[in-house]
Amino acid sequence: MSNHRHAPSQTHYDVIIIGAGASGLYCALTAGRRGRRVLVLDHANKAGKKILMSGGGRCNFTNYVVEPEHFIGANPHFCKSALSRYPSWEFIGMVEAHKIPYHEREHGQLFCDDSAQDILTMLLDECTAAGVQVRLNTQIEAVQTFQQQTPARFQLTTSKVLNKKDVASDIKPSQAHYSCESLVVATGGLSIPTMGATGLGYELAQQFGHTLIATDASLVPFTFTDKTGELIRALAGISLPVIASNERIAFKLPVLFTHRGLSGPAMLQLSNYWQTGEIISINLLPDTDVTALLLDRKKSHPKQLIRTVLADSTDNALPKKLLAALQTHLWDDIKDTELANIKDERLIELGTTLNGWRLKPSGTEGYRTAEVTRGGIKTDEVSSKTMQSNLQDGLYFIGEVLDVTGWLGGYNFQWAWASGFVCGEVV
């Protein structure tokens, strides 16, 4: 085996996009259709890995109703321009043109009938039709700017990602050099590192003087220690509709008890708005005023027990296993006491708790299972119309790497398509 490095090859493109995910591929096909020579580079062995695993493998590719308030970030206005110029029906039109069957679930969410692979195949086919080249297994070693004024603003040094066999044979990775006028960073965030997420996009942004808004795992389940953690673990598998809230926002959606903590749409949505150390509140019976119910029953059925009232007369009765666990946790001392013999204050206190169970998560499951990364490149330093850096001509940021985070329900994909589109129109 020869150990010498191959002579680097030099190739020029109009546009180089780092990241073959949702935003990168959409930007590539948009720019390619304009006749631009486009190269997409990614260190993964497969394009669009997160697309494939999204929505339980069915890809919740957008939503019928997309509003700026479905997104968070330090500058809540930043997302408005791109979202208004590329509404969700544009993407739906492409899906329909490719004859991909899809269906609507609750809250306007759109999913593939068959597989997320349909969406990825569509994007790759559109890229091929537009003459886009996609190179995988390619590591970015360095990005530099040219000093002299030429059409080429950036030079990239890359190396091939070696497989285990090459590493065992002590093969040195071959290097290549590329130059381009427009460089688009579409590297995503830090969520799901097993899919190959890295901090490369943030490093490149900082290299060119950009500020980062602190990043955090988001759209992620909560974890609990202490007695609450034990209680939750014992109820793993139970799901019920609740209102989950904190001081900033409330969501009426299902919660799921797991062996690690609380998950389900209610918890994932709330995690976008949660900071470490904060208390969250869960209304376990969102359609019932439990205090009024207990006091009313004390008058009309004084011999009843609390558990009987909660088991048979609420609009969405609590699952038996959950009711038994809550009884042990909250009113064990009066579980066999008739309502007539329980003070009103105690019933009011219990009603208040069931309509607003206050819990303090110890944390979240972190990037390992997070669907998205909150925070990222500060949007005040990027054009909301073109996604170009205000600090470096020809440098663009799109998708999740920016400080724009969508709700659960297809919003992060819609941001990927929209930011990729407005960037692809100008690069």
QUIGIMO-V798309 format. One record per residue. N is the residue number from 0. PHI is phi in whole degrees, 0 to 359 (NA if undefined). OMEGA is omega as a letter, one per 30 degrees, with the letter a starting at -180 (999 if undefined). NEAR is the number of other C-alpha atoms within 8 Angstrom. Layout:
BEGIN
n: <N N>
phi: <PHI PHI>
omega: <OMEGA OMEGA>
near: <NEAR NEAR>
END
This chain:
BEGIN
n: <0 1 2 3 4 5 6 7 8 9 10 11 12 13 14 15 16 17 18 19 20 21 22 23 24 25 26 27 28 29 30 31 32 33 34 35 36 37 38 39 40 41 42 43 44 45 46 47 48 49 50 51 52 53 54 55 56 57 58 59 60 61 62 63 64 65 66 67 68 69 70 71 72 73 74 75 76 77 78 79 80 81 82 83 84 85 86 87 88 89 90 91 92 93 94 95 96 97 98 99 100 101 102 103 104 105 106 107 108 109 110 111 112 113 114 115 116 117 118 119 120 121 122 123 124 125 126 127 128 129 130 131 132 133 134 135 136 137 138 139 140 141 142 143 144 145 146 147 148 149 150 151 152 153 154 155 156 157 158 159 160 161 162 163 164 165 166 167 168 169 170 171 172 173 174 175 176 177 178 179 180 181 182 183 184 185 186 187 188 189 190 191 192 193 194 195 196 197 198 199 200 201 202 203 204 205 206 207 208 209 210 211 212 213 214 215 216 217 218 219 220 221 222 223 224 225 226 227 228 229 230 231 232 233 234 235 236 237 238 239 240 241 242 243 244 245 246 247 248 249 250 251 252 253 254 255 256 257 258 259 260 261 262 263 264 265 266 267 268 269 270 271 272 273 274 275 276 277 278 279 280 281 282 283 284 285 286 287 288 289 290 291 292 293 294 295 296 297 298 299 300 301 302 303 304 305 306 307 308 309 310 311 312 313 314 315 316 317 318 319 320 321 322 323 324 325 326 327 328 329 330 331 332 333 334 335 336 337 338 339 340 341 342 343 344 345 346 347 348 349 350 351 352 353 354 355 356 357 358 359 360 361 362 363 364 365 366 367 368 369 370 371 372 373 374 375 376 377 378 379 380 381 382 383 384 385 386 387 388 389 390 391 392 393 394 395 396 397 398 399 400 401 402 403 404 405 406 407 408 409 410 411 412 413 414 415 416 417 418 419 420 421 422 423 424 425 426>
phi: <NA 277 259 286 282 290 298 296 264 248 223 252 231 290 225 242 246 265 119 258 260 301 291 298 292 291 297 299 292 293 290 299 295 275 87 282 277 240 236 250 244 210 281 287 271 210 283 60 300 289 299 296 267 290 58 62 86 252 57 281 284 192 221 297 243 238 237 304 289 277 231 237 169 298 245 292 273 302 284 299 298 296 295 284 276 227 290 298 293 296 291 302 300 293 300 291 298 272 55 272 287 216 217 263 251 301 62 74 284 250 233 292 292 261 204 301 304 300 292 296 300 302 297 292 297 295 296 300 299 269 79 285 259 242 245 260 52 238 267 275 270 202 233 231 257 280 286 285 279 229 301 280 265 234 239 246 254 234 223 282 284 278 272 301 296 296 297 297 276 62 283 275 294 284 260 220 241 231 233 203 276 243 244 249 263 230 273 75 255 259 287 55 301 296 273 98 297 223 266 305 300 292 296 296 300 293 303 261 88 280 266 253 276 313 264 205 292 218 48 219 292 270 246 220 253 54 299 299 300 296 300 296 301 294 254 310 105 280 228 204 286 219 249 259 211 218 294 264 199 223 230 263 206 287 247 234 279 229 291 254 158 247 230 88 306 300 286 298 300 295 299 299 248 251 244 309 94 278 269 245 236 236 272 286 229 297 257 227 275 296 300 299 298 295 293 296 292 301 285 276 226 300 273 290 261 304 297 295 299 286 279 237 230 264 298 228 307 293 305 308 296 292 300 296 292 295 301 298 281 246 219 300 291 237 295 252 265 290 307 304 259 250 296 306 304 291 293 296 299 293 300 298 293 291 270 193 290 268 230 244 298 281 171 234 288 79 298 306 241 297 280 203 253 276 87 131 293 298 284 296 259 226 286 287 273 237 73 281 299 279 254 212 302 83 257 230 232 222 76 288 295 279 279 224 234 268 293 293 125 97 286 291 295 299 295 299 296 292 291 295 295 296 287 298 287 241 291>
omega: <l a a l l l a l a a a l l a l a l a a l a a a a a l a a l l a l l l l l a l l a l a a l a l l a a l a a a l a a a l l a l a l a a a l a l a l l a l a a a a a a a a a a l a a a l a l l l l a l l l l l a l l l a l l a l a l l a a l l l a a l l a a l l l l a a l a l l l l a a a l a a l l l l l a a l l a l a l l l a l a l a l a a l a a a l l l a l a l l l l a l a l a l a a a a a a a a l l l l l l a a l l l l a l a l a l l l a a a l l a a l l l a l l a l l l l a a a a a l a l l l a l l a l a a a l l l a l l l l l l a a a a a a a a a l a a l a a l a l a l l a l l a l a a a l a l l a a a l l l l a a a a a l a a l l a a a a l a l a l l a a l l l a l l l a a a a a a a a l l a a a l a l a a l l a a l l a a l l a a a l l l l l l l a a a a l a l l a a a a a l a a l a a a a l l l a a l l l a l l l a a l l l a a l l l l a l l a l l a a a l a a l a l a a 999>
near: <4 4 7 5 8 6 5 8 8 8 7 8 12 11 14 13 15 13 14 16 14 12 16 19 15 14 15 16 14 12 14 14 8 7 7 9 10 15 13 16 13 14 12 9 7 6 9 10 9 8 13 13 11 11 8 6 9 14 15 14 11 15 15 9 6 10 7 10 6 9 13 12 10 8 8 10 6 9 12 9 9 13 15 7 8 11 10 12 7 8 10 9 8 8 11 9 7 7 6 10 8 9 8 8 8 5 6 10 13 14 14 16 8 8 11 14 8 10 14 11 8 10 11 9 8 9 14 9 7 10 9 14 9 8 9 11 11 13 10 10 8 7 10 7 7 10 4 4 7 6 6 11 13 13 13 12 12 12 12 10 9 9 6 6 7 9 10 7 7 7 10 8 9 9 13 10 12 12 13 15 12 13 13 13 14 17 15 11 13 12 13 12 10 6 7 8 12 9 8 7 13 11 8 9 11 10 7 8 7 11 9 11 10 6 9 9 15 14 15 15 15 14 13 12 9 6 6 9 12 9 9 13 12 7 11 10 7 10 9 9 11 14 13 15 12 11 4 6 8 9 10 10 10 11 14 12 15 13 8 8 13 13 14 12 10 15 15 14 12 15 12 12 8 8 5 7 8 8 9 11 11 14 12 13 15 11 7 9 10 11 12 8 9 13 11 8 12 12 8 6 8 10 8 11 11 10 9 8 12 11 11 7 7 12 6 6 10 12 7 7 7 10 12 8 9 9 11 8 7 7 10 8 4 7 10 5 8 11 13 9 6 10 7 7 6 8 12 11 9 11 13 11 9 12 14 10 11 9 9 9 14 10 10 10 11 11 14 9 10 15 11 12 16 13 15 16 13 14 12 7 10 12 11 11 7 9 13 12 13 8 8 7 7 11 11 14 13 16 17 16 15 12 15 13 14 10 12 10 11 13 14 13 12 13 14 14 15 13 15 17 12 15 14 13 9 7 9>
END
